[in-house]
């Protein structure tokens, strides 16, 4: 009797875990689908989100890919201005946004077409900074796993319309980032207000 009751509880617990894991996988699939199928819409501004740079002040591959995508949008006339948003890194004290701006200017984007946000320490802060500029639409440029949360953040901050763009590259480590962003988006929905 006692062991039977424990076995039933274990079965119910296992079923619950399997159901939750299945729901998480479905949600992760949706987040991934939205990222890889993102289509940029002509907008006033591209918002390139920062990520790590080297100790020498060079964009790491993921950031370089974002910059290339933003540059492509600007050259194609999808956007008139580019906002580069990033943090000042704590370890090497590099200014991600300034490095991104320099990278774009070295590729013939005029300084007058670039807005530098060196206080975009996270996606939400960047969204708030973009909203203060009141652009007529924005294309958020980031990796595929981060598009949905980034678009949501800009919309929640009051930017409209918002679309996304992501480089067409994949690394295995991005599966971890997909999991992280899939968990972070519901947290953002519940905790972020303009």
N, C-alpha and C positions, 0 to 999 in steps of 0.2 A: 504494500500500500504506500509506504513512505517513498520507496524508490520509484514507484509509478508516478507519484505526484511530481517528484523532481524531474523525471524524464519528460513529462508533459510540459513543465515550465521551460525546460531546456529547448524542447521542440518549438514552443511558441517564441521563445527568445531568438532562436536560430531563424525562424520564418521572418520575424521582425527585422533582423539584421539583413537578410537576403532582400526583403522588400525595400528597405532603406537604401541598400547598395544599388539596387536596380533603379530606383528613382534618381539617385545621385548620378548614375551613368547616363540616364536619359537627359537630365539637366545639363551634364557636361557635353553631351552630344549636341544639344541645342546651342549652348554657348559657342562651341567649336564651329557649328554650321553657320551661325550668324557672323562669326569672324571671317571665315574663309569665303563666304559669299557676299561680303560687304562690297557695295558699289558706291563710289563717291559721286556726289551730286555737286554741280557748279555752286560755289559758295564764295562769300567774301574772303574767307580765311581758312587756311590749313593750320591745324594745331598739331605740331609734332611733339609728342611726349618724350621726355628724356629718359635715359637709362645710363648705365655705367660707361665711364670713359677710362682710358688708361692713365697711369701715373704721368705719362708724357703729354697728356692733354689731347689724345686722339680718340675719336669715337670707336667703341668696341663694335664688333660685327652687327649686333642687333640694332644698335643706334645708327650705324652707317646705313643699314637697310631702310630704316625709317626715314632718314634724311634723303636717301635716293628716291623713295616713294613720294615724299613731299616735294622734292625738286621736280620730279616728273609731272606732278599735278600742276605746279606753278608754270612750268614750261609749256604745258598743254593748254594753259589758260583756264583751268578748272577753278583756280583761286587767284586773287589779286595780291593777298598778303600771306605771310607765313609767320605764325607765332611759334617760337621755340620755347619750350617750357621744361625746366629741370631744376634740380637742387644744386647746392654747393656741397659736394661730397665731403663727408666727415673724415674719411681716411686720408685722401690725398688733396683735399681742399680745392679740387678742380670745379670750375663753374660750368656745369653741363650745358646750360642755355647759351652761354657766351661761346663755348666751343662749337656748338651746333650753328650758331650765327656765322662764326668765322668760316666753318666748312661750307656753308651755303654761299657766302660772299666770294670764296675762292672759286666758286663755280658760276660766277657772274650774276648772282641774285643781288640787286642793289640793297644797300643798308636801309633805304627808305621803304622797302617792301618787307622788312623783317621786324618783328616785335619780339624783344627779349624779355622773358619772364624767368628770372633766376630764383624765384621763390615758389616754384611749382614742386613742392616737396612730395606731393602725392597727386593722384588723379583728381580727387575732390577739390583740392586747393587750385589746381590748374583750371578746373571747370569754373570755379568762382572768379578767377582772374579773367578768363575769357568773357564771362557774362558781364563783367564791369565795362567791357569795351563795346558792348551792344552790336556785335557783328550781324550782318544780314546773312546768317548761315555759317556753318563751320564744318569742315571735314576733319575728323580726328584721325591722326596717323599714328598707328601703334602696331604691335604684333597681333596676329589673328586671335589669340586667346584673350586679348585684352580689349577688343573692339566693343563688345556688348556693354561692359561696365563703363567704358569711356564715353560711349554714346549716351548711355543712361545718365551719367554724371553731368554732362553738358546740358542735356534736356532739363534735368532736375534743377540745375542752376539758372535756367531761363533762356538758354540759347536755342534758337529755332530758325530754320531747320538744321538738323544735324545728320551727317552721314559719316561713314567710316571708310578707311583705306588701310590695307595691310600689305607688307611685302609678301611675295609668294615663295617663302622659304620655310623649311621645317627643321627643327632639331629635336632629338628625343627628350632633352631636358624640358622642352616646352610642355610636355604632358604634365609635369609637376605644376607648371605655371597655370595650365588649364584647370587643374584641380583647385589651385589656390584662388583663381579668379571666379570659379564657379561657386565657391564658398563665400568669397568677398562680396559678390553682387547682392545677395540677399541681405547681408549685413549693411551694405550701403543703403539699400532700399529702406531698411528699418531705422537707420540712424542719421542719415544725411538730410539736412534741410537748408535751403539758401538763407 
